[in-house]
Structures are given as C-alpha cells and as structure tokens.
C-alpha cells in the first residue's frame, strides 16, 4: 500500500476536536460565544479529512487506511478507516458540525456556554476515535469516553434535580451494557491467548484483523451452559451485543434515552443522531464477521431489534412532550438498525449496508427533527404539544423543514422508483430484508414487527406535526422564526433528508459491502456463515409488488389516521386517550418500566440485598474489630502489673536480661 | 608487671560489690554510691586494657567516663534532694508513684 499524504492526516480526525476541547475548556470563557469557533473549525477540518478519505475509498475501496503503533507489549493504538468507518466518520463530523453551528445561537447567553462547547467537542472527538479504532480495546476506551460525555451533557444543567437524575440514570443504565462489553473483551482475550498459546511476537492482540482470524477456532470452542453446547463465539458476541443494547437504547436498557432530554436540545440531537446511540450499532457492524459465524446471536439481535422498534413505537404515540416523542422514535429506529444487522443471517454482508444506510439517513432527519424541536422550544418556550398548535404561522421555515424530516422518518416515497425521502430507501430495505428472511425461514415475526412499527412511526410523527404546527394556538405564546444561524443548518439537513437516500441508495450499500472484503482482513463471509450453519439467500429488493408497496401503504395509513384525529379532529379520542383507559395508562406510564427498575430492582432487590448484607457484615466486622479492642485491653490490664514503680525491680530485670543475653550468645558461639 | 587478669579480677569484684549494693540498699544515696563503684570498675577495665595493648584509647574513654559519672552524680543527687523535699523520705522502695 502506498503511503499518501491523506493517510498522514487520518489520526487528526479525532485529535482536532480533542484539542478544541482543551482550548475551549480553558480559554472558552474569555472568547465570544464561549469559544464556539474553535470546535467548529476543528470539526470542520475533521469533516474535510473524513470526506476526502471517503471519496478516495469510494474510487478505490482497497485503499484502506490502517496504522498501528505499539502501546503496551502486544496491544496497540491505531487508525483503521475502511468503508464502514469512513461513512461513519463523515456523517458524525458533518452532523456534529451543523449542530455546533446551530448551538452558537441556541446556547447563546447560557452561563455554561464555554463548558457546553468544550464538552460537545470532546463528545465528538470520543465518537470519532471510537469509529476509527483498529482494535477493540481502543474502541472500548472511546466507548467509555462517549459515555462520560453523555453523562456530562445530559446533566449539563445540573442545578436542576431532574437533569442530575437523568444524567445519573443514563450513566448507570449504559454501565450495565458496558460491563457486559468489557466481559466480552476479557473472554475474547483469554480465549485468543489460549488458542495462540500465549503472546505472539509481531502481532497486535486485539486488533480486529487478528480477532477475525481466530473466528473459526473460537466457533469450535464449546462450553456447556444449562445442558446446551454454546460456542464461545456466541457468548462473546452476545456480550458485545449487551454493550450495544445499553449504548443504543435497545429494550430493556432503553430507559435512559427518553430521560436524556434533560440536556439542551442540541445535545439530544447530538446523542440521538450522530454520537452515543450509533456507537452500539457501529460495534455490531464492526464485529459483524463474528456475529455472522454465531447465528444464535444474530437471531437475538434481530428479535430484540424488531421488538424494540415496535415497543418504543407504542410509547411514542401517547407522549405529549415534543422531545419525548422524538426520543421514542430514536429508540424505535435504532431497533430497525439492529433488526437490519440481525437479518445478516439471511442476507450476509448486505446487512451492514442496509443497517448503516438507515443509520446515516436517520442521523440526518433525526438531527433535523431535534433541531426543529429546539427551534420551536427556543421561540415558544414550551415543549408540551397540548399547549402548542399553529406554530406553522409564526415559524414557517422550521415547520417546513420539520415536515420534511417527518416524511423522511415515516419513509415516504414511490416504490420501484428513485423518488423518495432518504428514510424510505433505508427503512424499506430493512423491511424487505425481513420479508426475505421470513420467506426463507418461515419465521415472520421480524417482518410483522417491522411493519407494525412502520405504522406506529407514521402515526406518532404526524401526530406530532399536526399537534404542533397546525390548528389554532392552544396557549398564549409569542413565537418568532429563529435566526439564520439556526435555520441554515435546518435547511441543509432538510435537503439531505430529502435527497441523500435517493442519490446514494445502491452505491452506498455496495460500498459498505466492501468493508470486510478488502486487503485489510479479506474475509470470506459465506465461509463464516457456513461455520454457523446458515445459508445466505441473496438480495433484497426483488420482491413482489405487494411486498414493495406494503410499507408505503402502512405509512400513508398512519398519516391518514393522524390527519383525521389531530388535524380534522373529526374523531374525538375522548375516553380512549385518558388515564381511565388501562391500555393508554400502560403506554403513558411507559409500561411501568421506570417503576419496576427503580422500586422493584433497585429499591426492592438491590437495595434490600445490600441492606441485608450490610447488616450481616456489620455484625461480622464489628465483632472482629471490637474483639481486637477487648483483647488488647484485657491483655494490657494484666501486663501493666509488671510496672511496679520500684527502681530495684527494674534493675533486677535489666541485669537478668543482660545475663541471659550473654549466656545465650555464649551458647550460640559454642554451637557454631 | 602485674598480669592483666588481676586488674580484671579486681574490677569484677568491685562490680559485683556495686551490684549487690544497688540490689539490697533502699537508701537512694547509697544506691548512687554503689553505681559509682560499678562505673569505676568499668574504668579500671578500660585503663587496664589500655595499658595492656599499649594504646591511649582506653585511657581517653576512662576520662570521659569519669566526667560523665561526675555529671550524672550531680544530677542524681539533685533529683534525690528534690524527692526528699517533696516527700520527706529517701527510701526508694516507698516511692512508687510511677507504678501502674
């Protein structure tokens, strides 16, 4: 591989935002707008480098950038930019850049402005470094850093108790996943060390190509768990997926994501579109060769993803908070991405293509949705949809861009043609893959989940649009259109939401399929799938007209439902949408998950066990400590009688001691 | 020349007498005097060895030891005087205020 100038700059991609963090953190307060210009310039530079690398990879997918530097013994730090990493880098830096520009206006006047920009710069740096890690340990370090930044930013307004609680919740919930991920790394490391017979010179232990080369042997290692023979690969991949479940807000660890709304809206946009939640999807995609050789894990990924897509959608349709609807929407869409990856057992590497395609498209329209919501909240001062209404009149640009984002989210487009919003191409690809999977394995559950979730998506997002932007104002608010520095990023994102999918649909997926078929690892995915004994069946997109049109029909149906109920207001929901209706109450209370987690698990079980344990420990430790005390006092009580106070006794003791010593020395000398 | 063993024998005798005195007497002044006896037996040894080895080291040590003994006696007697003024007695067996 010829070393070109571009490669020299690859490591700058995460480094520049990291430097921006340092500068803004220390000097931001003295600069205008909290030093926002520093991270903006740094991320813009990162974006340019990423884009140039992506374009070069597009022209020649073999020119993977791979640099490794020794770190500790057989561990390394390094840069790996293959098609998968390249598109992620470009997307993360681009969306983050727009959000930073938008935030200059959104955050202006906040006393913590400099802190905000420092933390978002670090957030971006951590995410970029996560994406271009060439080994799993470096990825884990960045993974934790991303977690830290989300904690800092969700709790940005930490003087509010609810924000502090939300930050804590996000940190603790994702920590469950992080521990699973770490356990997976430990199992993987110990297995590789065992297989390789110790440390090998000249290799980097946890580099991805090194890990992938052990897949057949890992797959052959079996452990008996509850009478089932489980391959180590299945265990490791499930643990990795556990990490992804935490970070990417999959059921049952999604509970932190809606609460993450407590941070500034721009932070929500950053977390929900570009950084935090995509990390989990990226992890599964990055280690995809391992997953494809472990079909049981892929099945778990598919089912959990499909279920999450539907489950979050059901809660999305009853929320009244603007941002909470979007939060559940994110969880649901992440479920789609995981579902797409899980379908890899049927469609092979194409799974990465469709999943990442949805991830990128989703980043555009979800960032747009959040920034629009931020624009509304900024201007109107409330985020309760019951108090909004008619905002279209005062904020036309915001209303138009948000409508575009809604169309993209619901996946509007004309099947069989290249006309459609970006969400249309990526979501339909996943749904069609689910259909293909169902046809092949006679297992229609993922398909049913994905269709039902598509209907819910359409209902909740148009409910949001109609409740917020149409009709008459339902409260006394004064709004105005946001300044250009906010509406320009909105417009750019709106354009991307509209056309990106249509422009890149085939090229994108073909490009991504090159990820594991290039000079860096060059894996035979078919061979790996054979390890897991599943047959890859082929390409999505060749189904009957009905299959192609069904997602579209469902989306239109959802729009129609929302239109009738929330725009025309012909059908009054009345008692159906009140707390008296048990189903509505169940949804509105979010399936009581918060209650179950906090009161049952943490207060009931964890707290109870800890309380019991601490009582037992109290008794044990107390008796040890006090026993030592009592013993010491008792012994010294007796020993002190030696102190007679009579000088002559002391003299006798001294003389007796010295005499004994002399006799002893004499004896020893004799013996020697 | 008198053999070394005679000096050492005399010194051992002196030391034993001093030790016996310290052990048996109750009067503080007598005890101090006995300690002086023990110290001097040590000095005798030092001087004897010094002359035996034909060096001056032992003699120098002896001079130091005598000077120290003088200073110690002064301090010791001063303490005894103070005790006598406070308690009106000099019998060390009865002065047990330092016991447990």
Interface residues (C-beta under 8 A of the other chain):
Chain A: X640 X641 X643 X644 X645 X646 X647 X648 X651 X652 X655
Chain B: X19 X22 X23 X31 X92 X93 X95 X96 X97 X98 X99 X100
